[in-house]
Amino acid sequence: MKFNLIPLLLWFNFLSAQWETISLPNSEQIDKIIADHNILYVGTVLAKVYQSVDYGESWTQLGGDIDEISYATDVLHKKENVLFFSHNIGSEDYNFRSFYNGEDWEAWEPLPYQTSSFTQMKSNADYLFTIISGGIAYSDNHGDTWTLMSQPPLEGYINIPFVDDNYLYVSHGCTLYRTNSMGEYWEDVTGVLDDIGPPEPYGCTSIQAMEMVEDKLIISMYWYGGVGRLFYSENYGDAWEWIDTFPSQSGSGMGDNNLNALEAISDYLFAGTATSQDGLFYTNDYENWTEYSDGLESYSLSFANITSTNEFLFKTGGTVNVYRAPIPDEINSEITIVVDHLSGWNMVGLPLNVDNTHYLSLFPNAIEGTLFSFNNNYLQTEILEIGFGYWLRFSSNSNVEISGNLNNEIVIDLTQGWNLISGLHNSVQIDEIVDPDNIILAGTFYGFLNGGYEETEELIPGKGYWVRSSSTGNIIITNQR
């Protein structure tokens, strides 16, 4: 079946999005932007890569400069603890990677493959996929070696619009193939994708974007002159259904405005148009759409790409600026935070509301019997509480993913003397902590790193910190972003 149109007043809403520009790293224009939980990574026109842990308010360059002669960013991709970068203009090398060693991103190193630049890169749990020498290749060792797959029966430039742990999709124009056998067998799953569109002589041109939203695979098709079509499949492309309720209509009268950007958050689809007429819409039932474009005007309404952290949406397209907007309040999605720890003792905390707060559930690679809280004396325990800090010992460097719901404010009771506390799901600056009775002693916030204490100016999610209080009282930590 298809989604039927219903009266405009029933299915179209408008919600203020409050889009705003973010700072550009070192005033360099951003070419590529990706997100990993609550961390942003960007590649710039000068082929430098930067990281932001405060949603684009400040930036740190990663891995140093990549090449002596460098220009633009063609590929920026993260898989596990490795960043991948490609550009097509360089002194000798095109393709690079940088490893995160538990403390810092290491210097960029050329990948063994340098015959040509990667034009795109995607990954699932086991493999990296890219296009090299006009063919599809995969790597299971972070790019040390690449294996060319048997190609689908497509002629011309090929594209990888989507991959997950079930299927790899490859397209040329509007023809779509999938494989679940690493290319040994390909299935044509184009179906009606290139049939439902404007009348002749216009024809389908290309696949713009694909995204999985819960049990639905969403695909955006481009026809001509800014006109597009949106489809969904509940069986990975065995059959496609036309979503004919999209509210942004082309001025040509030929149908929907083209959609360049798709993003899934919880069970919601966000769809960004490639027009300066209107911008972003979202839905969770594919009949009722809410526009989310306030703060975007004229060319900034156009979307080339959209990505999301735990709290914000980020867009590129239309202008050189990058914009962000808070994720709508109605979307109470579970988020995941990655917490790094080193071999030996670490100070940890609980950054989210979770169902199981046992320390071995949260930190399965911790050494048994080593969780300690502090209340004038150390106390062995097994359960973590939000706002408290703990000592916990690990046998090796590693990281864990903690998934749960946001906690935007915590009240922490302090006793006179030293206290072991933790913060929220996002980084919190020390000067943002509310101290109504002025009991925090200045200069007494300390974290633990590399076997020693370091004074800190911010609370990092999942970490524990010492703070000294002049008397008994409470402080309030609030999410101000």
RODO-2510 file (C-alpha; in nm, 4 decimals, decimal comma):
residues 481
     n   res          X          Y          Z
     1     m     0,0000     0,0000     0,0000
     2     k     0,1009     0,3635    -0,0128
     3     f     0,0499     0,6416     0,2410
     4     n    -0,2538     0,8410     0,1327
     5     l    -0,2745     1,2165     0,1417
     6     i    -0,4922     1,3648     0,4149
     7     p    -0,6030     1,7251     0,4610
     8     l    -0,3186     1,9734     0,4984
     9     l    -0,4232     2,1120     0,8341
    10     l    -0,4182     1,7648     0,9857
    11     w    -0,0777     1,6505     0,8753
    12     f     0,1481     1,9526     0,8488
    13     n     0,2806     2,1295     1,1546
    14     f     0,5534     2,3832     1,2182
    15     l     0,7880     2,3795     1,5144
    16     s     1,0527     2,6366     1,5931
    17     a     1,3926     2,4796     1,5426
    18     q     1,6201     2,7714     1,6355
    19     w     1,8967     2,6793     1,3922
    20     e     2,2213     2,8656     1,4558
    21     t     2,5669     2,8655     1,2993
    22     i     2,8560     2,6935     1,4710
    23     s     3,2149     2,8142     1,4715
    24     l     3,4449     2,7032     1,1910
    25     p     3,7693     2,5384     1,3091
    26     n     4,0539     2,7840     1,2614
    27     s     3,8179     2,9743     1,0255
    28     e     3,8471     2,6887     0,7718
    29     q     3,5437     2,5946     0,5646
    30     i     3,4057     2,2494     0,6527
    31     d     3,3836     1,9934     0,3708
    32     k     3,2723     1,6847     0,5650
    33     i     3,1068     1,6433     0,9043
    34     i     3,0329     1,3224     1,0932
    35     a     2,9226     1,2448     1,4475
    36     d     2,9959     0,9626     1,6883
    37     h     2,7563     0,9791     1,9823
    38     n     2,8343     1,3214     2,1374
    39     i     3,1547     1,3973     1,9448
    40     l     3,1803     1,5816     1,6123
    41     y     3,4543     1,5248     1,3549
    42     v     3,5050     1,7505     1,0529
    43     g     3,7346     1,7634     0,7510
    44     t     3,8074     2,1061     0,6042
    45     v     3,8985     2,2598     0,2685
    46     l     4,2609     2,2612     0,3861
    47     a     4,2495     1,8835     0,4420
    48     k     4,2713     1,9097     0,8190
    49     v     4,0598     1,7100     1,0627
    50     y     3,9174     1,8581     1,3823
    51     q     3,7165     1,7274     1,6770
    52     s     3,4579     1,9027     1,8949
    53     v     3,3295     1,7689     2,2267
    54     d     3,1031     2,0691     2,2895
    55     y     2,8750     2,0486     1,9847
    56     g     3,0761     2,2767     1,7584
    57     e     3,1584     2,5552     2,0031
    58     s     3,5337     2,4806     2,0020
    59     w     3,7656     2,2575     1,8007
    60     t     4,0886     2,0596     1,8407
    61     q     4,2954     1,9457     1,5433
    62     l     4,3511     1,5690     1,5328
    63     g     4,6642     1,3894     1,4221
    64     g     4,8483     1,6976     1,2984
    65     d     4,8702     1,8035     0,9336
    66     i     4,7967     1,5263     0,6878
    67     d     5,0088     1,6104     0,3812
    68     e     5,2564     1,8714     0,2626
    69     i     5,0311     1,9556    -0,0316
    70     s     4,6684     1,9105     0,0611
    71     y     4,3370     2,0375    -0,0591
    72     a     3,9793     1,9558     0,0463
    73     t     3,8310     1,6474     0,2094
    74     d     3,6728     1,3753    -0,0051
    75     v     3,6213     1,1072     0,2616
    76     l     3,5989     1,1329     0,6397
    77     h     3,4867     0,8153     0,8145
    78     k     3,5194     0,6647     1,1628
    79     k     3,5125     0,2952     1,2458
    80     e     3,5780     0,1984     1,6058
    81     n     3,8983     0,3776     1,7167
    82     v     4,0214     0,4667     1,3665
    83     l     3,9555     0,7755     1,1524
    84     f     3,9929     0,7535     0,7743
    85     f     4,0615     1,0453     0,5427
    86     s     4,0960     1,0792     0,1645
    87     h     4,1617     1,3645    -0,0781
    88     n     4,2433     1,3596    -0,4478
    89     i     4,5108     1,6289    -0,4517
    90     g     4,8270     1,5609    -0,2571
    91     s     5,2040     1,5474    -0,2778
    92     e     5,2128     1,1680    -0,3111
    93     d     4,9460     1,0008    -0,0991
    94     y     4,5677     1,0174    -0,1104
    95     n     4,4397     0,7939     0,1693
    96     f     4,5222     0,8181     0,5406
    97     r     4,4194     0,6899     0,8811
    98     s     4,4709     0,7876     1,2437
    99     f     4,4396     0,5612     1,5496
   100     y     4,3041     0,6638     1,8889
   101     n     4,5369     0,5146     2,1511
   102     g     4,3153     0,5737     2,4542
   103     e     4,4494     0,9238     2,5194
   104     d     4,5148     1,0985     2,1857
   105     w     4,4720     1,0596     1,8125
   106     e     4,8028     0,9506     1,6639
   107     a     4,9707     1,1145     1,3641
   108     w     4,8104     1,0502     1,0265
   109     e     4,9716     0,7662     0,8355
   110     p     4,9298     0,6796     0,4657
   111     l     4,7276     0,3662     0,4014
   112     p     4,8974     0,0877     0,2045
   113     y     4,6585     0,1492    -0,0878
   114     q     4,7507     0,4689    -0,2783
   115     t     4,6716     0,3831    -0,6429
   116     s     4,3738     0,6172    -0,6317
   117     s     4,1780     0,8157    -0,3766
   118     f     3,8743     0,6696    -0,2074
   119     t     3,5604     0,8356    -0,3398
   120     q     3,3439     0,7164    -0,0494
   121     m     3,3559     0,4878     0,2518
   122     k     3,0965     0,3056     0,4613
   123     s     3,1181     0,0288     0,7204
   124     n     2,9279    -0,2292     0,9196
   125     a     3,0340    -0,4249     1,2266
   126     d     3,2925    -0,6312     1,0385
   127     y     3,4073    -0,4494     0,7257
   128     l     3,5017    -0,1227     0,5633
   129     f     3,3652    -0,0741     0,2100
   130     t     3,4919     0,1693    -0,0521
   131     i     3,5214     0,2282    -0,4268
   132     i     3,8718     0,1830    -0,5707
   133     s     3,9652     0,1646    -0,9382
   134     g     3,5963     0,1717    -1,0265
   135     g     3,5136    -0,1359    -0,8179
   136     i     3,3827    -0,2228    -0,4734
   137     a     3,6460    -0,3302    -0,2217
   138     y     3,6325    -0,4322     0,1427
   139     s     3,8772    -0,4508     0,4314
   140     d     3,8557    -0,6374     0,7612
   141     n     4,1795    -0,4960     0,9039
   142     h     4,1219    -0,1192     0,9072
   143     g     4,2616    -0,0704     0,5577
   144     d     4,5849    -0,2714     0,5784
   145     t     4,4583    -0,4759     0,2833
   146     w     4,1673    -0,4411     0,0401
   147     t     3,9847    -0,7154    -0,1493
   148     l     3,7901    -0,6410    -0,4666
   149     m     3,4442    -0,7964    -0,4711
   150     s     3,2656    -0,9478    -0,7664
   151     q     3,0754    -0,6565    -0,9151
   152     p     2,7004    -0,6299    -0,9798
   153     p     2,5917    -0,6104    -1,3468
   154     l     2,6145    -0,2314    -1,3614
   155     e     2,7993    -0,0191    -1,6143
   156     g     2,9490     0,3186    -1,5354
   157     y     3,0123     0,4970    -1,2078
   158     i     2,8862     0,2999    -0,9068
   159     n     2,7853     0,4214    -0,5642
   160     i     2,7417     0,2658    -0,2187
   161     p     2,4288     0,4351    -0,0799
   162     f     2,3826     0,2138     0,2274
   163     v     2,5295    -0,0778     0,4223
   164     d     2,4394    -0,2506     0,7475
   165     d     2,5091    -0,5902     0,9016
   166     n     2,2515    -0,7552     0,6732
   167     y     2,3094    -0,6107     0,3251
   168     l     2,5427    -0,4032     0,1102
   169     y     2,3632    -0,1837    -0,1482
   170     v     2,5259    -0,0648    -0,4702
   171     s     2,3704     0,1631    -0,7314
   172     h     2,4262     0,3238    -1,0681
   173     g     2,1798     0,5921    -1,1631
   174     c     1,8451     0,4666    -1,0340
   175     t     1,9296     0,0957    -1,0507
   176     l     1,9819    -0,0636    -0,7087
   177     y     2,1451    -0,3975    -0,6236
   178     r     2,2037    -0,5651    -0,2891
   179     t     2,4163    -0,8537    -0,1627
   180     n     2,4425    -1,0454     0,1639
   181     s     2,7181    -1,2737     0,0332
   182     m     3,0032    -1,0245    -0,0135
   183     g     2,9279    -1,0022    -0,3837
   184     e     2,8974    -1,3721    -0,4655
   185     y     2,5314    -1,3137    -0,5501
   186     w     2,3629    -0,9829    -0,6379
   187     e     1,9891    -0,9087    -0,6401
   188     d     1,8280    -0,6297    -0,8414
   189     v     1,5930    -0,4581    -0,5928
   190     t     1,5097    -0,1502    -0,8005
   191     g     1,1424    -0,2472    -0,8257
   192     v     0,9224     0,0601    -0,8701
   193     l     1,1890     0,3104    -0,7639
   194     d     1,2483     0,4324    -1,1206
   195     d     0,8844     0,4041    -1,2288
   196     i     0,6911     0,6377    -0,9984
   197     g     0,7788     0,9920    -1,0956
   198     p     0,7048     1,2768    -1,3347
   199     p     0,5687     1,1796    -1,6774
   200     e     0,7826     1,1327    -1,9884
   201     p     1,0088     1,2667    -2,1253
   202     y     1,1467     1,3031    -1,7717
   203     g     1,3213     1,0040    -1,6199
   204     c     1,4770     0,8948    -1,2915
   205     t     1,8333     1,0233    -1,2523
   206     s     1,9947     0,8953    -0,9325
   207     i     1,9617     0,7698    -0,5752
   208     q     2,0318     1,0562    -0,3363
   209     a     2,0236     0,8958     0,0091
   210     m     1,9250     0,5836     0,2032
   211     e     1,8604     0,5441     0,5767
   212     m     1,7231     0,2755     0,8083
   213     v     1,4560     0,3966     1,0536
   214     e     1,3655     0,1118     1,2882
   215     d     1,2157    -0,1529     1,0546
   216     k     1,1887     0,0720     0,7459
   217     l     1,4548     0,1281     0,4830
   218     i     1,4017     0,4781     0,3405
   219     i     1,5308     0,5856    -0,0010
   220     s     1,5273     0,9220    -0,1800
   221     m     1,5165     0,9213    -0,5624
   222     y     1,6079     1,2200    -0,7808
   223     w     1,4249     1,2770    -1,1081
   224     y     1,4989     1,6142    -1,2667
   225     g     1,4948     1,9884    -1,1962
   226     g     1,4804     1,9508    -0,8198
   227     v     1,1984     1,6927    -0,8195
   228     g     1,2276     1,3787    -0,6088
   229     r     1,0417     1,0782    -0,4713
   230     l     1,0570     0,9180    -0,1274
   231     f     1,0001     0,5427    -0,0715
   232     y     1,0166     0,2917     0,2115
   233     s     1,0632    -0,0835     0,2357
   234     e     0,9905    -0,3105     0,5308
   235     n     1,1821    -0,6037     0,3790
   236     y     1,5178    -0,4574     0,2764
   237     g     1,4021    -0,3742    -0,0746
   238     d     1,2014    -0,6820    -0,1725
   239     a     0,9153    -0,4353    -0,2239
   240     w     0,9006    -0,0539    -0,2166
   241     e     0,6108     0,1730    -0,1208
   242     w     0,5817     0,5355    -0,2282
   243     i     0,5527     0,7915     0,0550
   244     d     0,3264     1,0433    -0,1156
   245     t     0,2634     1,2652     0,1877
   246     f     0,5868     1,4652     0,1836
   247     p     0,4759     1,8297     0,2242
   248     s     0,7483     2,0169     0,0327
   249     q     0,6249     2,0493    -0,3255
   250     s     0,8259     2,1602    -0,6283
   251     g     0,7298     2,4882    -0,7927
   252     s     0,7231     2,3029    -1,1247
   253     g     0,4058     2,1252    -1,0172
   254     m     0,5682     1,7876    -1,0884
   255     g     0,5802     1,6595    -0,7300
   256     d     0,7997     1,6601    -0,4197
   257     n     1,1116     1,8671    -0,3798
   258     n     1,4264     1,6568    -0,3988
   259     l     1,5687     1,5253    -0,0696
   260     n     1,9470     1,5190    -0,0348
   261     a     1,9730     1,4331     0,3343
   262     l     1,8118     1,1669     0,5546
   263     e     1,8793     1,1003     0,9235
   264     a     1,7241     0,8539     1,1716
   265     i     1,6809     0,9400     1,5397
   266     s     1,4918     0,6848     1,7462
   267     d     1,1828     0,6005     1,5338
   268     y     1,1800     0,9417     1,3596
   269     l     1,2913     1,0217     1,0059
   270     f     1,4444     1,3636     0,9369
   271     a     1,4418     1,4650     0,5697
   272     g     1,6235     1,7722     0,4348
   273     t     1,5352     1,9222     0,0967
   274     a     1,7768     2,0511    -0,1649
   275     t     1,5812     2,3704    -0,2219
   276     s     1,5823     2,7250    -0,0862
   277     q     1,2032     2,7047    -0,0634
   278     d     1,1903     2,5121     0,2646
   279     g     1,4273     2,2975     0,4658
   280     l     1,3862     2,0133     0,7131
   281     f     1,0855     1,7963     0,8004
   282     y     1,0457     1,5040     1,0373
   283     t     0,7904     1,2292     1,1021
   284     n     0,7439     0,9005     1,2847
   285     d     0,4293     0,7841     1,1042
   286     y     0,5015     0,9065     0,7462
   287     e     0,1664     1,0838     0,7304
   288     n     0,2138     1,3693     0,9767
   289     w     0,5174     1,5879     0,9020
   290     t     0,6609     1,8707     1,1125
   291     e     0,8747     2,1407     0,9548
   292     y     1,1859     2,2202     1,1562
   293     s     1,3515     2,5078     0,9723
   294     d     1,3282     2,8193     1,1879
   295     g     1,6535     3,0142     1,1751
   296     l     1,7325     2,9024     0,8205
   297     e     1,6686     3,1467     0,5390
   298     s     1,7091     3,1476     0,1613
   299     y     2,0049     2,9320     0,0535
   300     s     2,0701     2,8051     0,4061
   301     l     1,7430     2,6103     0,3803
   302     s     1,9090     2,3727     0,1352
   303     f     2,0476     2,0501     0,2858
   304     a     2,3484     1,8627     0,1497
   305     n     2,4061     1,6513     0,4603
   306     i     2,2567     1,6051     0,8048
   307     t     2,4020     1,4290     1,1072
   308     s     2,3229     1,4191     1,4790
   309     t     2,4886     1,3930     1,8176
   310     n     2,3036     1,3046     2,1353
   311     e     2,1451     1,6488     2,1575
   312     f     2,1830     1,8364     1,8287
   313     l     2,1202     1,8127     1,4574
   314     f     2,3916     1,9505     1,2266
   315     k     2,3506     2,0478     0,8624
   316     t     2,5653     2,1474     0,5681
   317     g     2,4556     2,2764     0,2308
   318     g     2,3436     2,5978     0,0664
   319     t     2,6137     2,8120     0,2286
   320     v     2,9649     2,7631     0,3651
   321     n     2,8251     2,7783     0,7194
   322     v     2,7373     2,4750     0,9294
   323     y     2,4195     2,5024     1,1362
   324     r     2,2944     2,3205     1,4440
   325     a     1,9548     2,2880     1,6136
   326     p     1,8485     2,0979     1,9264
   327     i     1,6767     1,7655     1,8700
   328     p     1,3026     1,8247     1,9274
   329     d     1,1918     1,7653     2,2867
   330     e     0,9253     1,5156     2,1788
   331     i     1,1970     1,2755     2,0657
   332     n     1,3053     1,1151     2,3910
   333     s     1,5575     0,8803     2,2359
   334     e     1,8008     0,6547     2,4137
   335     i     2,1565     0,7692     2,3563
   336     t     2,4934     0,5985     2,3825
   337     i     2,8096     0,7423     2,5341
   338     v     3,1566     0,5960     2,4883
   339     v     3,3691     0,6015     2,8044
   340     d     3,7432     0,5421     2,7726
   341     h     3,9517     0,3974     3,0512
   342     l     4,3158     0,3003     3,0995
   343     s     4,4752    -0,0066     3,2497
   344     g     4,4815     0,0234     3,6299
   345     w     4,2737     0,2475     3,8552
   346     n     4,0263     0,4956     3,7025
   347     m     3,7734     0,7381     3,8487
   348     v     3,4372     0,6717     3,6836
   349     g     3,0773     0,7911     3,7021
   350     l     2,7319     0,7116     3,5637
   351     p     2,6387     0,9618     3,2881
   352     l     2,2882     0,8355     3,1968
   353     n     1,9723     0,6862     3,3434
   354     v     2,0063     0,3111     3,2841
   355     d     1,8066     0,0053     3,3882
   356     n     2,0978    -0,1932     3,5319
   357     t     2,3483     0,0093     3,7357
   358     h     2,5643    -0,2838     3,8524
   359     y     2,9255    -0,1990     3,7783
   360     l     2,9898    -0,5192     3,5801
   361     s     2,6878    -0,4474     3,3621
   362     l     2,8164    -0,0984     3,2857
   363     f     3,1871    -0,1922     3,2756
   364     p     3,2001    -0,5646     3,1896
   365     n     3,5796    -0,5602     3,1508
   366     a     3,6424    -0,4209     3,5019
   367     i     3,8237    -0,6273     3,7636
   368     e     3,5746    -0,7843     4,0038
   369     g     3,5502    -0,6402     4,3523
   370     t     3,7279    -0,3120     4,2717
   371     l     3,4428    -0,0552     4,2755
   372     f     3,4786     0,1917     4,5648
   373     s     3,2788     0,5015     4,6615
   374     f     3,3962     0,7669     4,9065
   375     n     3,2213     0,9217     5,2062
   376     n     3,5045     1,0302     5,4356
   377     n     3,6213     0,6688     5,3938
   378     y     3,6363     0,4297     5,0988
   379     l     3,3426     0,1894     5,0758
   380     q     3,3358    -0,1174     4,8538
   381     t     3,0130    -0,1278     4,6509
   382     e     2,8572    -0,2789     4,3378
   383     i     2,5969    -0,0195     4,2314
   384     l     2,6607     0,3202     4,0691
   385     e     2,4407     0,6239     4,1314
   386     i     2,4211     0,9355     3,9155
   387     g     2,6212     1,2260     4,0594
   388     f     2,8617     1,0056     4,2563
   389     g     3,2197     0,9285     4,1537
   390     y     3,3899     0,5914     4,2025
   391     w     3,7256     0,4213     4,1826
   392     l     3,7288     0,1192     3,9505
   393     r     4,0197    -0,0926     3,8276
   394     f     4,0711    -0,2332     3,4763
   395     s     4,3213    -0,4854     3,3443
   396     s     4,3779    -0,3085     3,0075
   397     n     4,3126     0,0057     2,8051
   398     s     3,9677    -0,0075     2,6498
   399     n     3,6342     0,1697     2,6187
   400     v     3,2712     0,0845     2,6853
   401     e     2,9408     0,2054     2,5462
   402     i     2,6790     0,3094     2,8023
   403     s     2,3232     0,3467     2,6668
   404     g     2,0393     0,5178     2,8498
   405     n     1,8221     0,8257     2,8780
   406     l     1,9256     1,1850     2,9363
   407     n     1,9463     1,3393     3,2794
   408     n     1,9514     1,7172     3,2344
   409     e     1,9968     1,8182     3,5985
   410     i     2,1418     1,6598     3,9108
   411     v     2,1626     1,7908     4,2671
   412     i     2,4687     1,6631     4,4513
   413     d     2,4970     1,6717     4,8306
   414     l     2,8502     1,7593     4,9416
   415     t     3,0054     1,7025     5,2810
   416     q     3,2764     1,9214     5,4333
   417     g     3,6129     1,8186     5,2908
   418     w     3,6812     1,6056     4,9845
   419     n     3,3984     1,4583     4,7748
   420     l     3,4058     1,2181     4,4805
   421     i     3,1452     1,3236     4,2196
   422     s     3,0559     1,2868     3,8501
   423     g     2,8626     1,4923     3,5950
   424     l     2,6056     1,4582     3,3153
   425     h     2,5931     1,3016     2,9684
   426     n     2,7671     1,6044     2,8160
   427     s     3,0829     1,7908     2,9152
   428     v     3,0139     2,0541     3,1839
   429     q     3,2444     2,3471     3,2521
   430     i     3,3313     2,3961     3,6188
   431     d     3,2162     2,7589     3,6062
   432     e     2,8709     2,6403     3,4878
   433     i     2,8047     2,4468     3,8114
   434     v     2,5482     2,6168     4,0332
   435     d     2,6851     2,6659     4,3858
   436     p     2,4111     2,8572     4,5737
   437     d     2,5930     2,8663     4,9096
   438     n     2,9408     2,9199     4,7627
   439     i     3,0794     2,6077     4,9297
   440     i     3,3117     2,4859     4,6516
   441     l     3,6729     2,5748     4,7231
   442     a     3,8367     2,7289     4,4169
   443     g     4,0954     2,5194     4,2349
   444     t     3,9965     2,1872     4,3947
   445     f     3,8445     1,9993     4,0990
   446     y     4,0773     1,7104     4,0109
   447     g     4,0589     1,4215     3,7664
   448     f     4,2852     1,1163     3,7527
   449     l     4,4944     1,0474     3,4426
   450     n     4,8042     0,8379     3,3755
   451     g     4,8433     0,7496     3,7405
   452     g     4,8253     1,1041     3,8748
   453     y     4,5832     1,3828     3,9637
   454     e     4,5297     1,6764     3,7278
   455     e     4,3316     1,9902     3,7984
   456     t     4,0423     2,0165     3,5556
   457     e     3,8094     2,2850     3,4228
   458     e     3,5359     2,0502     3,2976
   459     l     3,3533     1,7310     3,3915
   460     i     3,3716     1,4671     3,1154
   461     p     3,0817     1,2164     3,0837
   462     g     3,1528     0,8857     3,2539
   463     k     3,4445     1,0183     3,4602
   464     g     3,4770     1,0794     3,8346
   465     y     3,6300     1,3895     3,9989
   466     w     3,7455     1,5101     4,3385
   467     v     3,6119     1,8419     4,4679
   468     r     3,6585     2,0019     4,8095
   469     s     3,3777     2,1739     4,9977
   470     s     3,4031     2,4242     5,2816
   471     s     3,0860     2,2909     5,4444
   472     t     2,7876     2,0615     5,3994
   473     g     2,5476     2,1701     5,1237
   474     n     2,4445     2,0965     4,7680
   475     i     2,5484     2,1966     4,4194
   476     i     2,3471     2,1725     4,0960
   477     i     2,4791     2,0531     3,7621
   478     t     2,2532     2,1492     3,4729
   479     n     2,2703     2,0870     3,1007
   480     q     2,2986     2,4402     2,9635
   481     r     2,3342     2,3423     2,5943
***
